[in-house]
Amino acid sequence: MNAKQLLLSLACVLATLTINAQDDPAKRPSPPAEAKATVGGKTITIKYSKPSVKGREIFGKLVPYDKVWRTGANETTTIEFSDDVTLEGKPVAKGRYALFTIPTEKDWTIIINKGIKWGAFTYKQDEDVLRVNVPAKKSAKFAEQMAIDISPKGVVSINWADAQADFTVK
Protein backbone atom coordinates (compact mmCIF):
# COMPACT_ATOMS: atom_id res chain seq x y z
CA MET A 1 0.00 0.00 0.00
CA ASN A 2 1.51 3.34 -1.00
CA ALA A 3 1.32 6.54 1.05
CA LYS A 4 -1.62 7.91 -0.96
CA GLN A 5 -3.69 4.76 -0.37
CA LEU A 6 -2.77 4.75 3.32
CA LEU A 7 -3.87 8.37 3.75
CA LEU A 8 -7.13 7.68 1.88
CA SER A 9 -7.81 4.63 4.07
CA LEU A 10 -7.07 6.61 7.23
CA ALA A 11 -9.38 9.43 6.11
CA CYS A 12 -12.19 6.90 5.49
CA VAL A 13 -11.73 5.37 8.95
CA LEU A 14 -11.79 8.80 10.63
CA ALA A 15 -14.88 9.83 8.67
CA THR A 16 -16.65 6.62 9.72
CA LEU A 17 -15.74 7.17 13.37
CA THR A 18 -16.97 10.78 13.22
CA ILE A 19 -20.28 9.80 11.64
CA ASN A 20 -20.82 7.01 14.18
CA ALA A 21 -20.00 9.34 17.07
CA GLN A 22 -22.68 11.76 15.86
CA ASP A 23 -25.20 8.91 15.86
CA ASP A 24 -24.46 8.20 19.53
CA PRO A 25 -27.07 10.22 21.49
CA ALA A 26 -24.80 10.32 24.55
CA LYS A 27 -22.28 12.38 22.54
CA ARG A 28 -24.79 15.03 21.46
CA PRO A 29 -24.36 18.58 22.79
CA SER A 30 -27.73 18.00 24.56
CA PRO A 31 -27.41 14.40 25.80
CA PRO A 32 -30.40 12.21 26.65
CA ALA A 33 -31.56 11.81 30.24
CA GLU A 34 -34.27 10.05 32.18
CA ALA A 35 -36.11 10.89 35.40
CA LYS A 36 -37.97 7.99 36.96
CA ALA A 37 -39.75 7.49 40.26
CA THR A 38 -42.43 5.34 41.80
CA VAL A 39 -45.05 7.38 43.61
CA GLY A 40 -47.88 5.61 45.40
CA GLY A 41 -47.11 2.40 43.50
CA LYS A 42 -47.27 4.19 40.11
CA THR A 43 -44.15 4.67 38.01
CA ILE A 44 -43.50 8.02 36.31
CA THR A 45 -40.82 8.07 33.60
CA ILE A 46 -39.69 11.22 31.80
CA LYS A 47 -37.25 10.97 28.89
CA TYR A 48 -35.70 14.21 27.64
CA SER A 49 -32.51 15.79 26.31
CA LYS A 50 -30.46 18.18 28.45
CA PRO A 51 -29.54 21.43 26.71
CA SER A 52 -26.88 23.69 28.25
CA VAL A 53 -26.97 27.43 28.86
CA LYS A 54 -23.54 28.10 27.30
CA GLY A 55 -23.71 31.80 28.22
CA ARG A 56 -27.02 32.34 26.40
CA GLU A 57 -30.12 34.10 27.70
CA ILE A 58 -32.59 31.22 27.98
CA PHE A 59 -36.16 32.14 28.94
CA GLY A 60 -37.69 34.96 26.97
CA LYS A 61 -34.92 34.68 24.35
CA LEU A 62 -33.69 31.20 23.29
CA VAL A 63 -36.95 29.73 24.66
CA PRO A 64 -39.51 32.44 23.83
CA TYR A 65 -42.20 33.30 26.34
CA ASP A 66 -45.79 32.41 25.43
CA LYS A 67 -44.80 29.75 22.86
CA VAL A 68 -44.98 25.96 23.01
CA TRP A 69 -41.58 24.50 23.94
CA ARG A 70 -40.59 20.84 23.70
CA THR A 71 -39.20 21.07 27.26
CA GLY A 72 -35.66 20.10 26.39
CA ALA A 73 -33.77 19.53 23.16
CA ASN A 74 -33.72 17.09 20.25
CA GLU A 75 -36.63 14.63 20.31
CA THR A 76 -39.87 15.53 22.04
CA THR A 77 -39.74 15.05 25.80
CA THR A 78 -41.98 12.15 26.85
CA ILE A 79 -43.74 11.36 30.11
CA GLU A 80 -45.10 7.92 30.84
CA PHE A 81 -47.43 6.76 33.60
CA SER A 82 -47.64 3.05 34.52
CA ASP A 83 -51.19 3.57 35.82
CA ASP A 84 -53.88 6.25 35.79
CA VAL A 85 -52.67 9.31 37.71
CA THR A 86 -53.67 12.84 38.59
CA LEU A 87 -51.51 15.74 37.49
CA GLU A 88 -52.17 18.85 39.56
CA GLY A 89 -55.39 17.12 40.65
CA LYS A 90 -56.64 16.42 37.12
CA PRO A 91 -56.93 12.86 35.78
CA VAL A 92 -54.56 11.45 33.16
CA ALA A 93 -54.90 7.89 31.85
CA LYS A 94 -52.06 5.38 31.95
CA GLY A 95 -49.85 5.79 28.88
CA ARG A 96 -46.96 7.58 27.18
CA TYR A 97 -47.36 11.22 26.17
CA ALA A 98 -45.42 14.23 24.93
CA LEU A 99 -44.57 16.77 27.63
CA PHE A 100 -44.67 20.34 26.33
CA THR A 101 -44.58 23.59 28.26
CA ILE A 102 -45.36 27.22 27.60
CA PRO A 103 -43.09 29.30 29.84
CA THR A 104 -43.87 32.88 30.83
CA GLU A 105 -42.23 35.09 33.43
CA LYS A 106 -44.96 34.38 35.99
CA ASP A 107 -46.17 30.85 35.20
CA TRP A 108 -45.73 27.84 32.98
CA THR A 109 -48.43 25.90 31.20
CA ILE A 110 -47.74 22.17 31.52
CA ILE A 111 -49.11 20.28 28.51
CA ILE A 112 -49.67 16.54 28.24
CA ASN A 113 -50.17 15.76 24.56
CA LYS A 114 -50.82 12.63 22.46
CA GLY A 115 -48.46 13.72 19.65
CA ILE A 116 -44.97 12.31 20.17
CA LYS A 117 -42.94 13.68 17.26
CA TRP A 118 -39.64 15.53 16.79
CA GLY A 119 -39.53 18.72 18.85
CA ALA A 120 -42.56 21.00 18.95
CA PHE A 121 -42.62 21.78 15.24
CA THR A 122 -45.75 19.72 14.53
CA TYR A 123 -47.46 20.33 17.89
CA LYS A 124 -51.26 20.35 17.63
CA GLN A 125 -53.33 21.75 20.48
CA ASP A 126 -56.25 19.48 19.57
CA GLU A 127 -54.04 16.53 20.65
CA ASP A 128 -53.73 17.92 24.21
CA VAL A 129 -54.85 15.54 26.93
CA LEU A 130 -54.34 18.09 29.71
CA ARG A 131 -53.17 21.65 30.32
CA VAL A 132 -52.47 23.11 33.75
CA ASN A 133 -50.76 26.31 34.87
CA VAL A 134 -48.13 26.29 37.60
CA PRO A 135 -46.11 29.16 39.05
CA ALA A 136 -42.68 29.96 37.63
CA LYS A 137 -40.02 30.54 40.25
CA LYS A 138 -36.37 31.35 40.55
CA SER A 139 -34.45 28.15 41.20
CA ALA A 140 -32.37 27.75 44.34
CA LYS A 141 -29.21 27.28 42.26
CA PHE A 142 -28.23 27.97 38.66
CA ALA A 143 -28.55 24.92 36.38
CA GLU A 144 -26.09 25.06 33.46
CA GLN A 145 -27.72 21.94 32.03
CA MET A 146 -31.47 21.46 32.07
CA ALA A 147 -32.62 18.86 34.59
CA ILE A 148 -35.92 17.21 35.39
CA ASP A 149 -36.31 15.52 38.77
CA ILE A 150 -39.18 13.63 40.39
CA SER A 151 -39.40 13.64 44.18
CA PRO A 152 -40.69 10.66 46.20
CA LYS A 153 -43.90 12.67 46.72
CA GLY A 154 -44.44 13.06 42.96
CA VAL A 155 -43.26 16.64 42.55
CA VAL A 156 -41.77 17.00 39.07
CA SER A 157 -39.25 19.86 38.90
CA ILE A 158 -38.00 21.32 35.65
CA ASN A 159 -34.84 23.39 36.22
CA TRP A 160 -32.76 25.29 33.71
CA ALA A 161 -30.65 28.41 34.06
CA ASP A 162 -32.25 30.27 36.99
CA ALA A 163 -35.83 29.14 36.30
CA GLN A 164 -37.88 26.37 37.86
CA ALA A 165 -41.39 25.04 37.37
CA ASP A 166 -42.93 22.26 39.50
CA PHE A 167 -46.02 20.13 39.08
CA THR A 168 -47.35 17.24 41.12
CA VAL A 169 -48.30 13.75 39.92
CA LYS A 170 -50.13 11.34 42.24
Order of alpha helices (4+ residues) and beta strands (2+ residues): alpha-beta-beta-beta-beta-beta-beta-beta-beta-beta
